[in-house]
Amino acid sequence: MIDMMKIHEHARALYHARGAKAQAEAAQKARQLEETGAKAEADIWRAIQRSISEMRGAHQA
């Protein structure tokens, strides 16, 4: 099970460290993991990507 609090914390840290590049980096990491068959880990990175997307939307509003 994915701990959404940890997902959000990781997404926030990545967004603050990498800015606008964070969402693309999370997507790339998810794709790499999917290609190696690591579906559970890829799902976590997809959740991180969605969380970053939500943060970016909040900052743009």
N, C-alpha and C positions, 0 to 999 in steps of 0.2 A: 504494500500500500504506500502511496506517495504522501509524504508529510507536506501539506500545502504551505505551512509556515516556513519550513526549510526551503521549499521551492522559491517562495517569495523573497526570503533573505538572500538566497544565492543570486536570484535574478536582479535584485536591487544592487548587490555588490558588483555584479558583472556590468550592469548598466552604468553605475557610477565610475567604474574603472575604464570601460571601453566606449561609453557614450553611444552614439548612433550605430556603431559597429556591433554592439552587443547582441542585438536580435539576429543579425546574419550569422554571427559566430555560433550562437546557440543552435540555429537551424543547421549549420554545417556539421556541428558536433553530432546532432541527432542523425543526420544522414550517414555519417561515417559509422556510427554505432549500428544503424539499421543494416548497413552493408556487411557488417561482420556478424550479424545475427543476434546482436545484443538488444533485443526488443525492449526489455524492461528499462534498461539504461537510456535507450533512445526516447522512450515515453517520458522519462524524467526531463530530458533536455527539451522535448516538445512543450512540456508544461512550463519550463523556464522561459522558453521562447514566447509563449502566450502571456506569461506574467510581464515580461519586458514590453510586449506589445501594448498591454493594458497601461503600464506606466508611461509609455511614450504618448499614448492617447490622452492621459491625464495631464501631461506636461504641455501638450499642444492645445488643450482646451482653454 
